[in-house]
Amino acid sequence: MDKIKTEEDILLVAKPDRRLISKVPDKEKLRSNIDRRRVKGNEDPNDISTLVENEKMGRRYLVNYDVSIRYVSNGKEVTCLAKGVDISTTGMLLEVSPEVARGLSLASKIKLKFVITPGSMPEGYEMKVDIAAHYIRFDKNAEGKTLCGVEFIESLAQYATKKKNWYMLSAASFFLFFITACILLMRAESVLYFKFNKILYMYSIIAATFLLTRYLFGSFYRPVPIDKDFTPGVTIIVPCFNEEQWIQRTILGCINQDYPIHKLEVIVVDDCSNDKSVEKIKEIVEELKIKEQRYDIENRLHYIVQETNAGKREALAKGALMAQHELIVFVDSDSFLDPFAIRNIVQPFKDTKMGGVSGRTDVANTYTNALTKMQAVRYYIAFRIMKAAESYFDAVTCLSGPLSCYRKDLLVKYMDDWLNQRFLGEKATFGDDRSMTNFILRENRTGYQDTAICNTVVPNTYNVFLKQQLRWKRSWLRESLIAAGFMWKKEPFMALSFYMGVLVPLLAPIIVIYNLIYIPIAHRVFPFTFIIGIFLMALLMSMAQLFLRRSSTWIYGLWFCLYYEAVLLWQMPIAWVTFWKTTWGTRMTPADLAELLKKNRKKQERA
């Protein structure tokens, strides 16, 4: 990430555990990963999916809520205020006076009122809460403050379903049906008027068909369920370059996995960072070796530092060649794995023809500002709808960098071609995920596992965001042209969808200019239908976000689509004429340094 930030990122603050790696299976079986406060009916110890769900429900987050308490003790109703200290979906820790703590311990009824603010719990939980609870215990902390633990009568997930999900689902379902019907009617109009402007109406039909079929096939997608007995060996590779802010958290997320100890290792490859990344890596590795000796950290967590900055691909390749296990997971250095990410991402490899799998990437800093909220919606739809639709046909076209898994034998097979990839004579320095996906996809299947989740930090300034998007468009253009040479061999529906997906964004700038500038000037007709079409496409994304996630961020789907049409769309023509460039733009790689020196030299010559 770029070092220049205009504001501090807002991330979920999980309550720290006294153990650095609290989710790693205890080989001595002296403790369990599962929170004690389980929801009734979810107690089957042999059901791994239930255990995962219970663990997620027990995750606690540090908060600072004002909580109104109403309780009945000895037949007397008491109302008072307290401070929420931490919260999970099953209960809450309150800071109260000693008198209130004693009253709660004797209470026959307890009601809590508070507001879950955006960003203090996982996305979708933000809401006003008026819920019943019962007393668990009270104690004093190191500062002498009285803390009282209460358990909700029903989980916050159950409460949300009854309180808000029903009308969110109803509204989203209605609008999804209405939007789809409108788009279909508008495209029927395109068929009727096709003879008057064949190119324009053909484009509109292709664009609508591509979009609606992606949503359709995305709705059919289902992740591969967990088989607790399927645990192939996994090596996680973390390439790092100037990531001092996040690298320790990334390493902890990788090693703190609910996965057999002897089948998981982590290798961090620093690509000659010029900040304090190496110091941070060494610090966390040594701390883990000292504090968590029982988990064989010495043999499971390694780091190497490259002598010169060779690039992300070289860092990944170096780690892959060191890997001991048959599956290799790539994790970006600013991405944080869910404790069950590895257990989930390996499941599709039960299919021996599966070559690579992408996990789901959520935005870690969603609630920082409008830009990050916009990206949160875009990420979710891109993965849960677009990748899911491709996975329905076992042909995901980009196994994304934040979290992806490959068979090691295939990585080794294509490694030389991948490392030495050139396009129009220039060495490829970015788009490593799309590039490797193309190599894998030629002869193997690629999939998406929605239950394998990581959270990544996205740009919170428009300057960095726009540079990132331009780089992505360049790599998309390059790799799409390459993939076009073999995608026709895949399943017909997937192949057709792929070629439509390439054509639509390539021609979009021309279509927008034609509709919004040429038509009004040449024919004096206001482009009402075209604008309505754009709005319907934007609303479709927002309603899908609302339907699937029940999140307050859904409105930013509209903002993303409008921003895309106004700004991001016009990066495509720039990518057309600069897609051979090798600079990143968001960090000072050797290519960026060379470009900077070149610019400075030109300035000096002019002076």
HELIX and SHEET records of a PDB file:
HELIX    1   1 ILE A   48  MET A   57  1                                  10    
HELIX    2   2 PRO A   98  LEU A  106  1                                   9    
HELIX    3   3 LEU A  156  ALA A  160  1                                   5    
HELIX    4   4 THR A  161  ASN A  165  3                                   5    
HELIX    5   5 TRP A  166  LEU A  192  1                                  27    
HELIX    6   6 PHE A  194  PHE A  196  5                                   3    
HELIX    7   7 LYS A  198  PHE A  220  1                                  23    
HELIX    8   8 ILE A  247  ILE A  255  1                                   9    
HELIX    9   9 ILE A  261  LYS A  263  5                                   3    
HELIX   10  10 SER A  277  LYS A  291  1                                  15    
HELIX   11  11 GLN A  293  TYR A  295  5                                   3    
HELIX   12  12 ILE A  297  ARG A  300  1                                   4    
HELIX   13  13 LYS A  312  MET A  322  1                                  11    
HELIX   14  14 ALA A  341  ILE A  345  1                                   5    
HELIX   15  15 GLN A  347  LYS A  350  5                                   4    
HELIX   16  16 THR A  366  THR A  368  5                                   3    
HELIX   17  17 ALA A  370  ILE A  381  1                                  12    
HELIX   18  18 ALA A  382  LYS A  387  3                                   6    
HELIX   19  19 ALA A  388  SER A  391  1                                   4    
HELIX   20  20 LYS A  408  LEU A  419  1                                  12    
HELIX   21  21 ASP A  432  LEU A  441  1                                  10    
HELIX   22  22 TYR A  462  ALA A  483  1                                  22    
HELIX   23  23 MET A  487  LYS A  489  5                                   3    
HELIX   24  24 PRO A  492  ILE A  513  1                                  22    
HELIX   25  25 TYR A  514  TYR A  518  3                                   5    
HELIX   26  26 ILE A  519  HIS A  523  1                                   5    
HELIX   27  27 PHE A  528  ARG A  549  1                                  22    
HELIX   28  28 SER A  552  TRP A  554  5                                   3    
HELIX   29  29 ILE A  555  ALA A  566  1                                  12    
HELIX   30  30 LEU A  568  TRP A  570  5                                   3    
HELIX   31  31 GLN A  571  THR A  578  1                                   8    
HELIX   32  32 PRO A  590  ARG A  606  1                                  17    
SHEET    1   A 7 TYR A  61  SER A  73  0                                        
SHEET    2   A 7 LYS A  76  ILE A  87 -1                                        
SHEET    3   A 7 GLY A  91  VAL A  96 -1                                        
SHEET    4   A 7 THR A 146  PHE A 152 -1                                        
SHEET    5   A 7 MET A 127  LYS A 140 -1                                        
SHEET    6   A 7 LYS A 109  ILE A 116 -1                                        
SHEET    7   A 7 TYR A  61  SER A  73 -1                                        
SHEET    1   B 8 LEU A 301  VAL A 305  0                                        
SHEET    2   B 8 LEU A 264  ASP A 270  1                                        
SHEET    3   B 8 VAL A 234  CYS A 240  1                                        
SHEET    4   B 8 LEU A 327  PHE A 330  1                                        
SHEET    5   B 8 SER A 404  ARG A 407 -1                                        
SHEET    6   B 8 MET A 354  VAL A 363 -1                                        
SHEET    7   B 8 ARG A 445  THR A 456  1                                        
SHEET    8   B 8 SER A 335  LEU A 337 -1                                        
SHEET    1   C 2 ARG A 422  PHE A 423  0                                        
SHEET    2   C 2 GLU A 426  LYS A 427 -1                                        
END                                                                             
